[in-house]
Amino acid sequence: MVPALVCNSRRRRQPSVDQLIQIVEDSFVQAGWEDTETRNSGDTKQSKIQNPKSKISSLLPPETPFTEIIRRDVVDDSLQQARLVITWRVPGLNRLPETYALDVLASILGRGKTSRLVRELREERGLVSSISASNMTYQHQGAFYISAHLPQENLAEVERTIAQHIHSIQEDLITHTEIERVQTRTANHFVFGNETPSDRAGLYGYYHSLLGDLNPAINYPAYIQALDAETMRRAAQQHLSPTAYGVVTIKPSNFD
């Protein structure tokens, strides 16, 4: 996930994905950050997703994916509702191209009222107070996780439903409408979350310090736009399993 991808809550007419990407390109050109390949080709949307040159060390191999469900239960006297966190070990910045599809899958599953888990578990069935999904990309490894606040009696049913959704995205192609919605939202967040010099400094610093390359930051919306449904299904099949993950439940002390 790109840092500072937080959309300002302003009333404005949202432009199309192509228009938003053009705004991004123009802003980087004006700031002098346009890369040589883009200047030569004139089209960032045709940029190929490649592993950038990086400073990542091979001395810290990532942990292997879960092969079974690993469960931990915690009691917290301060809680009024239970917490559920399900996580998978996924690629980090050393395998950057593989992270983009996971970013999109996180949005499709758990970002916004129209996302699959929010719509079913909160809006339709009322089993959770809140639920979200995120793909956290660190230097050597990433973590894809889904977290929820919910009544403790719903823990088993919510976990079962999440596993069903993971199975669904492995078997069925993501719809064009869902992909387009995420692509538009990503472009919006990228533009409006990096408007100020401090926002851009944080973005540049993140990628330069970890990768030694600004191209992944500059071209992030184009990489997301280039993804298709089959790529996302393969990512789900490779990195997310409905039968192998880590799960932490945090329960109030009055849980029976």
C-alpha positions as CSV (number, residue, x, y, z in Angstrom):
1,M,0.0,0.0,0.0
2,V,1.4,3.4,-0.9
3,P,1.8,5.7,2.1
4,A,-0.5,8.7,2.5
5,L,-3.1,7.3,0.1
6,V,-5.9,9.1,2.0
7,C,-8.4,11.0,0.0
8,N,-9.4,14.4,1.3
9,S,-13.1,14.6,2.0
10,R,-13.9,17.5,-0.4
11,R,-17.0,18.0,-2.5
12,R,-15.8,17.8,-6.1
13,R,-16.7,16.1,-9.4
14,Q,-14.5,13.1,-9.7
15,P,-12.6,12.9,-13.0
16,S,-12.0,9.6,-14.8
17,V,-9.1,7.3,-14.1
18,D,-7.3,8.4,-17.3
19,Q,-7.7,12.1,-16.3
20,L,-6.4,11.4,-12.8
21,I,-3.4,9.6,-14.1
22,Q,-2.7,12.5,-16.5
23,I,-2.9,14.9,-13.5
24,V,-0.3,12.7,-11.7
25,E,2.0,12.6,-14.7
26,D,1.8,16.4,-15.2
27,S,2.5,17.1,-11.5
28,F,5.6,15.0,-11.5
29,V,6.8,16.5,-14.8
30,Q,6.4,20.0,-13.3
31,A,8.2,18.9,-10.2
32,G,11.1,17.5,-12.2
33,W,10.5,13.9,-11.2
34,E,9.5,12.4,-14.5
35,D,11.6,9.4,-15.2
36,T,13.7,9.0,-18.4
37,E,11.7,6.0,-19.7
38,T,8.5,7.9,-19.4
39,R,9.9,11.0,-21.3
40,N,11.1,8.7,-24.1
41,S,7.8,6.7,-24.4
42,G,5.4,9.4,-23.5
43,D,3.0,7.0,-21.9
44,T,3.3,5.8,-18.3
45,K,0.3,3.4,-18.6
46,Q,2.4,1.2,-20.9
47,S,5.2,0.9,-18.4
48,K,6.0,-2.7,-17.6
49,I,5.8,-3.8,-14.0
50,Q,9.3,-4.9,-13.1
51,N,11.3,-5.4,-9.9
52,P,13.2,-2.1,-9.3
53,K,16.8,-2.0,-8.4
54,S,16.8,-2.0,-4.6
55,K,19.0,-2.2,-1.6
56,I,17.1,-5.1,-0.1
57,S,19.3,-7.6,1.6
58,S,19.0,-11.3,0.9
59,L,20.3,-12.0,4.4
60,L,16.8,-12.0,5.9
61,P,14.7,-14.6,4.1
62,P,10.9,-14.2,4.5
63,E,8.9,-16.5,6.6
64,T,7.1,-19.2,4.6
65,P,3.3,-19.0,4.1
66,F,1.1,-20.7,6.7
67,T,0.3,-24.3,5.9
68,E,-2.5,-24.6,8.5
69,I,-4.6,-22.4,10.6
70,I,-2.6,-21.1,13.6
71,R,-4.9,-19.7,16.3
72,R,-4.2,-17.5,19.3
73,D,-6.8,-16.3,21.8
74,V,-6.3,-13.3,24.1
75,V,-8.5,-11.9,26.8
76,D,-8.6,-8.1,27.3
77,D,-10.6,-6.7,30.3
78,S,-10.9,-3.2,28.6
79,L,-12.9,-4.4,25.6
80,Q,-16.6,-4.2,25.2
81,Q,-16.6,-6.1,21.9
82,A,-14.4,-8.8,20.5
83,R,-11.7,-8.3,17.9
84,L,-10.9,-10.7,15.1
85,V,-7.7,-10.5,13.0
86,I,-6.9,-12.9,10.2
87,T,-3.5,-12.6,8.4
88,W,-1.5,-14.2,5.6
89,R,2.2,-13.9,4.9
90,V,2.6,-12.3,1.5
91,P,5.4,-10.8,-0.7
92,G,7.2,-7.6,0.4
93,L,9.1,-4.9,-1.5
94,N,11.6,-7.4,-2.7
95,R,8.8,-8.9,-4.9
96,L,7.1,-5.6,-5.5
97,P,5.1,-6.5,-8.7
98,E,3.3,-9.2,-6.8
99,T,2.0,-6.7,-4.2
100,Y,-0.2,-4.6,-6.6
101,A,-2.9,-7.3,-7.1
102,L,-3.0,-7.8,-3.3
103,D,-3.6,-4.1,-2.9
104,V,-6.6,-4.3,-5.2
105,L,-7.9,-7.5,-3.5
106,A,-7.8,-5.7,-0.1
107,S,-10.0,-2.9,-1.5
108,I,-12.4,-5.3,-3.1
109,L,-12.8,-7.3,0.1
110,G,-12.8,-4.6,2.8
111,R,-12.6,-1.0,1.9
112,G,-15.8,1.0,1.6
113,K,-19.5,0.2,1.9
114,T,-19.6,-1.6,-1.4
115,S,-16.7,-3.9,-0.6
116,R,-17.7,-7.5,-0.3
117,L,-17.1,-8.1,3.4
118,V,-18.5,-4.7,4.6
119,R,-21.6,-5.2,2.5
120,E,-22.4,-8.7,3.7
121,L,-21.1,-8.8,7.3
122,R,-22.0,-5.2,8.4
123,E,-24.6,-3.8,6.0
124,E,-26.7,-6.9,5.3
125,R,-26.3,-9.3,8.2
126,G,-25.2,-7.0,11.0
127,L,-22.6,-9.5,12.3
128,V,-19.8,-6.9,12.8
129,S,-19.6,-3.3,13.9
130,S,-16.7,-2.7,11.5
131,I,-14.5,-4.7,9.2
132,S,-11.6,-3.9,6.9
133,A,-8.9,-5.4,4.8
134,S,-5.4,-4.2,4.2
135,N,-2.2,-5.3,2.4
136,M,0.8,-4.0,4.4
137,T,4.0,-4.0,2.3
138,Y,7.3,-4.1,4.3
139,Q,10.8,-4.4,3.1
140,H,11.4,-8.2,3.3
141,Q,7.8,-9.4,3.6
142,G,4.2,-8.2,3.7
143,A,1.1,-9.0,5.7
144,F,-2.4,-9.2,4.2
145,Y,-4.9,-9.0,7.0
146,I,-8.6,-8.7,7.7
147,S,-9.7,-7.2,11.0
148,A,-13.2,-6.8,12.6
149,H,-14.9,-5.5,15.7
150,L,-17.8,-7.7,16.6
151,P,-19.9,-9.3,19.3
152,Q,-18.1,-12.3,20.6
153,E,-20.9,-14.7,19.8
154,N,-20.4,-13.9,16.1
155,L,-16.7,-14.8,16.0
156,A,-17.0,-18.3,14.4
157,E,-19.6,-17.2,11.8
158,V,-17.6,-14.2,10.7
159,E,-14.4,-16.2,10.4
160,R,-16.2,-18.8,8.4
161,T,-17.7,-16.2,6.1
162,I,-14.3,-14.5,5.5
163,A,-12.9,-17.9,4.5
164,Q,-15.8,-18.4,2.0
165,H,-15.0,-15.0,0.4
166,I,-11.3,-15.9,0.1
167,H,-12.3,-19.1,-1.6
168,S,-14.6,-17.2,-3.9
169,I,-11.9,-14.8,-5.2
170,Q,-9.7,-17.8,-5.9
171,E,-12.4,-19.5,-8.0
172,D,-14.3,-16.7,-9.6
173,L,-13.0,-13.7,-11.6
174,I,-13.5,-10.3,-10.1
175,T,-16.1,-8.3,-11.9
176,H,-15.2,-5.5,-14.2
177,T,-17.3,-3.1,-12.1
178,E,-15.3,-3.9,-8.9
179,I,-12.0,-3.5,-10.7
180,E,-13.0,-0.2,-12.2
181,R,-14.2,1.1,-8.8
182,V,-10.9,0.3,-7.2
183,Q,-8.9,1.7,-10.0
184,T,-10.8,5.0,-9.8
185,R,-10.5,5.1,-6.0
186,T,-6.7,4.4,-6.2
187,A,-6.1,7.2,-8.6
188,N,-8.2,9.6,-6.4
189,H,-6.3,8.6,-3.3
190,F,-3.0,9.0,-5.1
191,V,-3.7,12.5,-6.4
192,F,-5.4,13.9,-3.3
193,G,-3.3,12.1,-0.8
194,N,-0.1,13.6,-2.2
195,E,-1.0,17.2,-2.8
196,T,1.3,18.9,-0.4
197,P,5.1,19.0,-0.4
198,S,5.2,17.1,2.9
199,D,2.9,14.4,1.4
200,R,5.2,14.0,-1.6
201,A,8.3,14.1,0.6
202,G,7.0,11.1,2.6
203,L,6.1,9.2,-0.6
204,Y,9.5,9.8,-2.2
205,G,11.4,9.1,1.1
206,Y,9.5,5.8,1.6
207,Y,10.4,4.4,-1.8
208,H,13.9,5.9,-2.0
209,S,15.0,4.7,1.4
210,L,13.6,1.1,0.9
211,L,14.1,0.6,-2.9
212,G,16.5,3.4,-4.1
213,D,14.0,4.0,-6.9
214,L,11.1,6.5,-7.3
215,N,9.5,4.9,-10.3
216,P,7.2,2.6,-8.3
217,A,5.8,5.7,-6.5
218,I,5.4,7.8,-9.6
219,N,3.7,5.0,-11.6
220,Y,1.6,3.3,-8.9
221,P,-1.8,4.3,-10.4
222,A,-0.7,3.0,-13.9
223,Y,0.4,-0.3,-12.4
224,I,-3.0,-0.7,-10.7
225,Q,-4.9,0.2,-13.9
226,A,-2.9,-2.4,-15.8
227,L,-4.2,-5.3,-13.6
228,D,-6.9,-7.6,-14.9
229,A,-9.2,-10.1,-13.3
230,E,-7.1,-13.2,-14.1
231,T,-4.0,-11.6,-12.5
232,M,-5.9,-11.0,-9.3
233,R,-7.3,-14.5,-9.2
234,R,-3.8,-15.9,-9.5
235,A,-2.6,-13.7,-6.7
236,A,-5.4,-14.9,-4.5
237,Q,-4.6,-18.5,-5.3
238,Q,-0.9,-18.1,-4.7
239,H,-0.9,-16.0,-1.5
240,L,-4.3,-16.3,0.2
241,S,-5.7,-19.5,1.5
242,P,-9.1,-20.2,3.1
243,T,-7.6,-23.1,5.1
244,A,-4.2,-21.8,6.1
245,Y,-3.7,-18.5,7.9
246,G,-3.0,-16.9,11.3
247,V,-5.9,-15.8,13.4
248,V,-6.0,-13.8,16.6
249,T,-9.2,-13.4,18.6
250,I,-9.3,-10.8,21.4
251,K,-12.3,-11.3,23.7
252,P,-13.7,-9.3,26.7
253,S,-13.2,-10.9,30.0
254,N,-16.9,-11.8,30.3
255,F,-16.7,-14.2,27.3
256,D,-18.1,-17.6,28.1
